[in-house]
C-alpha cells in the first residue's frame, strides 16, 4: 500500500513538471493534495491494519497467533516499530514450527506496509535457505548486502548461502565432471554478484580432475596448487563473460 501511494505521487509529480496547461496543472495538484491526505490517514492506521491483516492471514492458514494482538481487542495505539516487532516475532514462531510457506506469506504482508525491515529480509533469506531455495535467498539478501554496513546476521546468512552453493557443486561433481561442478560454483556466485571463494570442498572437487601428483606429502603445498587451479578457472570464466559483453 505504501509503495503504491509513493508510485502514484511520483507519476503525478512527473506529469506536473511536463504539463503547461493551467487547468490540468490544477487538477494534478489537487490529486497530489488528496494523495497526501490519504497517506497521512494511511500512516496513522498502518500499524493496526498490518496486525489485523497478519492475524487474519494466520488464522486462514490454520495458525493460532502467539504474539499478535487478538482482532477486536481494545488496546492503545501500537507504534510502527512495535507493530513490526510483533509481526517479526510471529514470523519467527511460524518458522520454528516448520511452516515456511506461511512464514513467507506473512513476510510479504509486512513489506506491503513497511519498505524498511532488515530483520524480515534476514528471516526471509533464512526460511528460503531452509527450503533449499538458494537463489531466492540470495536475492532476498541483496538489499542488505549492498548497504554500507552489513550486519553480522546478514554475513552469517550469506555464508550459509555460499555453503549451499558449495554443497550443490559437490553433488554435481558426483554426477558430472569436476570441471562442470566448478563452473557451476563460479557461475552461481557471479550470477548474484558475489565473489567466488576457494574452500576445502572445492579443493576436493578439483582434486578429482587434477593431473598433479596426489601423493604430495606437503598438504599446504597441495592446497596452494588447488587454489591456483581455482584461480585460473575463475579468470577463464571472467574473461569469457567480458568477451560476451564486449
C-alpha positions, -999 to +999 in steps of 0.1 A: +000+000+000+027+025+010+046+017-022+015+022-043+010+057-029+046+066-035+044+054-071+013+074-077+029+105-063+060+100-084+039+097-116+018+128-107+049+149-099+064+139-132+033+149-151+032+182-132+068+190-144+059+184-180+024+200-180+018+236-192-020+237-193-031+256-162-064+237-158-046+203-160-019+215-136-045+224-110-061+190-114-028+173-109-020+195-078-054+186-064-047+149-069-014+153-051-031+170-022-056+142-020-028+116-020-010+135+008-042+134+029-046+097+021-010+089+030-014+107+063-045+087+071-028+055+060+002+062+081-019+069+111-036+035+109-009+015+093+003-005+123-033-015+132-040-026+096-008-046+094-016-065+126-051-072+116-040-084+081-014-107+097-039-121+123-065-129+096-038-144+074-025-166+102-060-179+111-068-185+074-037-207+073-045-227+104-020-209+126-030-195+160-012-162+166+011-162+195+024-126+195-002-106+175-030-088+194-063-105+191-086-090+164-111-066+180-091-063+213-093-028+227-057-016+231-038+017+229-024+026+195+006+005+187+036+023+172+051+013+139+083-002+154+062-022+179+039-035+151+069-046+131+085-062+161+053-082+170+050-093+134+086-104+132+082-124+164+052-141+150+070-150+118+099-164+139+074-187+157+059-198+124+094-205+110+103-225+142+072-246+136+084-255+102+056-237+083+079-219+058+052-212+032+030-194+058+060-175+072+070-163+037+034-151+031+034-131+063+067-116+054+052-104+021+023-088+040+048-070+063+065-055+032+032-043+018+031-019+048+068-012+055+095-009+030+124-010+055+125-042+077+160-057+076+152-083+101+123-095+080+146-098+050+170-119+071+141-141+082+130-145+045+165-155+035+168-180+063+135-195+055+143-198+018+177-214+027+160-239+049+138-248+020+169-251-002+159-221-024+194-207-025+189-183-055+158-167-039+176-165-005+205-145-020+181-123-039+163-115-006+197-106+010+208-083-019+194-051-004+213-058+028+245-068+011+246-036-009+241-014+021+272+003+036+272-018+067+261-054+065+252-068+099+268-100+113+234-118+109+234-109+072+270-120+067+262-153+085+233-159+062+255-152+031+279-177+045+251-203+047+241-194+011+278-199+000+278-233+018+246-242-001+262-234-035+292-255-025+271-284-015+253-283-048+286-282-066+297-312-046+266-331-056+270-321-092+306-334-092+293-369-083+270-369-113+291-349-139+327-339-143+347-319-118+351-291-143+313-288-147+309-287-110+335-259-106+319-240-135+285-242-117+301-230-085+317-200-101+288-190-123+263-193-095+283-168-074+288-144-104+251-146-112+244-130-078+273-105-079+292-125-052+329-131-053+336-169-056+359-181-028+380-212-027+373-236+001+383-272+012+353-288-005+360-271-038+396-282-034+383-318-030+364-314-063+394-300-081+415-330-069+394-353-090+404-336-122+440-326-111+469-340-131+492-332-102+508-359-081+481-366-054+508-383-032+525-349-024+531-351+013+531-313+019+494-306+025+499-269+024+517-271-010+489-292-023+463-267-012+482-239-029+482-259-061+445-264-059+440-227-051+459-218-082+438-241-103+407-225-089+420-190-096+428-200-132+393-214-137+378-181-122+399-160-145+388-180-175+352-175-166+356-138-160+374-134-194+346-153-211+319-130-195+339-100-207+340-113-242+302-118-242+296-082-231+323-067-255 
